Amino acid sequence: MPSYKYSVYSSAKRSGSRNGGGQRNGGGGRSGGKRRGEYIDPARLVRVAKPVEETKYESVNTFQDFVIEPTILNNLLAKGYTIPSAIQDQTIPIALEGADIIGIANTGTGKTAAFAVPVLHRLMNEPKSKVLIIAPTRELAQQIEEECRSIAKGSGLTGALLIGGTGMVSQLRDLRFNPRIIIGTPGRIKDHMERGTLKVGDVNMVVLDEVDRMLDMGFVNDVTDLLKQLAPERQSFFFSATMDGRVEGLIRTFANDPKTVAVKSGETSDNVHQDVVRFSGTGDKMAKLHDILLDPAVNKVIVFDETQRSVERLGMELQARGFEADTIHGGKSQGQRLRALDRFKQNKTTILVATDVAARGIDVADVTHVVNYTMPQSYQDYVHRIGRVGRAGKIGHALTFVGN
Ligand code: AMP
């Protein structure tokens, strides 16, 4: 069945020094045994990468062509944005005319500036306008905040970042200044609304980023309740990497004659060599992972495990074996998550052990391998996971542990 095999993983020749004791990691049972999620046929996890030729997008506009505030234009140029990306080229002109937008685009396409530019331009021209930007994860909310801050530099616009895992004090202080840009995750936004510290009745622009993930993460009711409370006359932006019945249903309820902009980004999995790693028993599983991590070709790797506890345990096991590994999961404080991410971005650590949720929205350019130490809950989760590699036309590798 497998047409493609990593010979190095089929034997345990490169054993290295296993001083941590293979039995300590208890992650062996689940991926081979009974699982709560969808059954995924291992045959679907084996595939030879077909390098996808990146077709260069010919932008119709330059940033100078857009009728936008000079402050915004200068900030974009100072950031080195000389040519609009496809999603920016197509979204900005129609959004500046006030249309509702459905953007089909994933992280890495420049979608943040595609909504930030028209939104910030409108805020600078309409002193009463306000925007609410909702993202599924803290990391993504933070990235959006940084992007907005740099594009709005010198505009005098004020903002608040409302995410969990960070102290309430600074958020409450920011909210007292009646910010015009409110960015956050659904849970914390709802929390502030329930406390009465955030009023959204006068919010006349809303951005929902990564709608599909937001729905995957169970935020549908929170988001629906939130949207109902915004100003009835409003401009809406919905961004999603995928479009399915649920996403369409939400958009249909809340958008007003939306215009769709779809950015063709080739199936990322086409760029990813996919293979399975067969194991029998916990000790063998850990030994195989150890071998993989010793392979010099495995430069920078995200290892997925199932729960916060199993991620923590696996991280400790790898550290005990002498690997520079870090962990990222929802049980860590925001500061710890950001530090782990920064160290990984700067190559201070090259192994990041993560849960699915924590890894969402992480955009680290040069990851070479994804290892699914436990099987994902669904094939869709699998595709999300392996989308962390094979970016920008590079070949990536995905290895999934499958119990014998
Ligand atoms: P995003 O998809 O919004 O997360 O953006 C992905 C990356 O592309 C970020 O690092 C942005 O800073 C960068 N970027 C966005 N738009 C442009 C542009 N027009 N020119 C160059 N880089 C850009």
Boltz pocket constraint, residues with backbone or C-beta under 6 A from the ligand:
constraints:
  - pocket:
      binder: B
      contacts: [[A, 80], [A, 81], [A, 82], [A, 83], [A, 84], [A, 85], [A, 88], [A, 106], [A, 107], [A, 108], [A, 109], [A, 110], [A, 111], [A, 112], [A, 113], [A, 363]]
      max_distance: 6.0
